Amino acid sequence: MVYSLEPTSSKEKESVDTQTKTLTTTKEPEETVLDTVKKVMKRDGSIVDFDISRIEKAILSAMKAAEEGSAEEAELVAKKVYSDLLRIKKRYRTFIPPVEGIQDAVEKELILSDYVKTAKSYILYRQERTKERSQQLRVSDEVKQRVEESRQYFKGSYNEFIFYRTYSRWRDDLGRRETWIEAIDRFMDYMKENLGNKLSEQDYFEVRTAMLNQE
């Protein structure tokens, strides 16, 4: 007896056609929001939006300095760097790439793509920038004095450490974290702005003194 694999009726044929169409039109799952790199961690620990164009510009600058490559090639290398980050992101959902990690990936992809001169130029650029940041991090005498003035209000070095680690705000206007006195003065400005003449100058003075002494 011979068994036929062909549909024996129009209804069966329609069913087979439908199943075939379903199989042939099934697409691979598209990249989800969770599978994209949205944020970057800066050196100061702050989180900012990821911008691949910044990577492209850095690579292109290094290529120009090394006199090799083009804008299109810089874009291609940047996409390879993004793919590296994406592979980690897919494995670790909470992954936020640090700036240093991205720059390491740029170096790797430049070397793997045979842009040796550009890789060298990029490495030298990073070293120069590291040197510049190191010089900028030198604490001025004025800041040392302000820290010393605030130190008298802490019961010990541990309390001072906890303040700077947890409670001291980063101040863009100062370009650093605030000292204890600066933090209290910031709060006093907030009080005066909201309470105005409801308290006398003597009242404000007493409140400031009590807060400085952590009473």
N, C-alpha and C positions, 0 to 999 in steps of 0.2 A: 504494500500500500504506500502511496506517495502522499506526503503531507505538504500542502502548499503554504508558504509564508505570506503570500499575497492576500490583501483584504478581500473577503468574499462578498461583501455588500457595500452599497454606497454609504451607509451609516458608519461602517467600520473604516472605510477609506477616509471619510471626513474626520474621524477620530485620530487616525494616524497622521493626517496632514496637520491637524491642530497641534499634536504633540511635537511633530517635527519643527513646526514654525516656532513653538515655544522654546525648543532647544537651540535653534539657530539664532533667535533674537535675544537670548539671554546675554547680558553684558557683564563684564567684570565690575565688582563694586567700586564706585567712585571714591576718591579720596575724601574722607570726612574732615570736619573741623578739628577733631581730636588728633588727626594725622598730619596737622600742619604746625609749623613752628611760628608762633605768634609773638613770643616775647624773648627778650635778651637780658641777661644780668650784667650790669656794668661793674666796673672795678670797685665802686663804692658800695656795692650791694643793692643799688636801686634797680628796679625792673622797668624796662622801656619796650616800645614796640619794635619788632624785628623788621628790618628794612634791607632787602637783598641788594638794593641799588648802592648802598654804602659799601658792601663787599665788592661789587663790580667796580666802583670808583677807585677803591684802594688797589685792586689788582691792576686796573688800567694805568694808574699812576706808576706802579712798580714796573709795568711793561714799558711805559714810555721812558722811564729812567734807564732801563736796560736795553732800550731800542730793539724790542722784539714784541711780537703780538699785536693785536688790534682790539677795538671795542667789542667786536663779535666774539673774539677768543676770550676776552675777559669775562664776558657774559656767560660763556660756556663753562669756564672754570668755576665761576660763582655758583652756577647751577649744580655742579658736582659737589661743591661744598655744602650746598643746601641739601642734597641727597644724603650726604653723610650725616647731617644733623637729623634729617627725617627718619633715617634708619634707627637712630637712638631713640627718637621721640616715639616711634611705634612700639618700641620695646619697653620704654619707661614713660608712661603717660604724663607724669608730672615734670618731665625733664625740661629745664630752661637753660639753654646754652649760655655759658659765660663768654665774655668778649675774648678772653685769652684762648678759650677752647676753639672759638671760631677762627681766630688767627692761626692757631696750630693747624687747623684743617686746611686753611688757605695754603700754607707752606707745603703741606703734604700733597695737595692736589696739583700745585705748580710743579713740584718735582716729578710726580707721576705722569704729568702731561708733557714732560720734557722741556719745561720753561726754566732751565737751570739758572740762567742769568737773572731772570725775573725773580726767582725764588731767593737768590742771593741779595738782590736789591731790596726785596720785601723784608728779609731777615735783618739787614742793616738798618732799615727804616724803623723796625720794631725796637731794636737796640737803642737807637737814638731817642725815640719817644720815651722809652723806659728811663733813660738817663735824665731827660727833661723833667719827667714826673718826679723822679727822686729828688731833684733840686728844688722843685716846687713844694715838696713835702717838708722841707726844713721849717721848723717852728720859729717864728719871729720872737724877738724879745718882748714885744707888746703882748703877744698871746701867752707867753710863759708867765708874764706878770699877772694877767687876768686869771689864769688858772691858779696861780699862787694865792691871789686874793680870795678866790672862792674856796680854797682848800681849808681855810680856818673854820668853815661852817660844817665840815664833816667830822663825825666822831672817829673815823678811822679811814684807812686807805681802801678797805673793802666797800664801805658806803660810797666813797667817791667813785670807785670802779663801777658799782651798780648804777649810779646816776648816769655816767657817761655811756655805759653800755646799753641801758634800757630806756632812760627817760630824756636824755639830752637830745634836742632836736637838731637836725641839720639845717643850717641857716644859709640860704643862697646869698643873702646880703653880706654875710661874713665870710663865706667860702669855707666854712668849717662847722663843727658842732658847737653849740652854745655852752658857756660855763654856767655854774650854778647861779651866780649873780645875774647874768644875762637872762637866764630862764625866769627868775623871779621878776626882773624888771619887765620882761615881755608880758607876764601875767598881770602885773600892776597896770601896764598900759591898757590891757584888755578891761580891767576893772574900771579904770577911770573913763574909758570910752563908753561903758554901759551904765555906770552909776553917776558919773559926772559930779555935781555938787551935793549929792545925797550924803557924801562923806566929806569931812574937812581934811585939809592937808595934814593935820596932826593924826587923824584917823588913818589916812593912807600910809603915813610914816610908820605908825605902830604896826599896821598889818604887814608891811614890807619887812620890818625888823623881825617880827615873830616868824614869818615864813623863812627868812634867811637863816634864823637860828633853829628852824624846824621844831618850834614849840607847839 
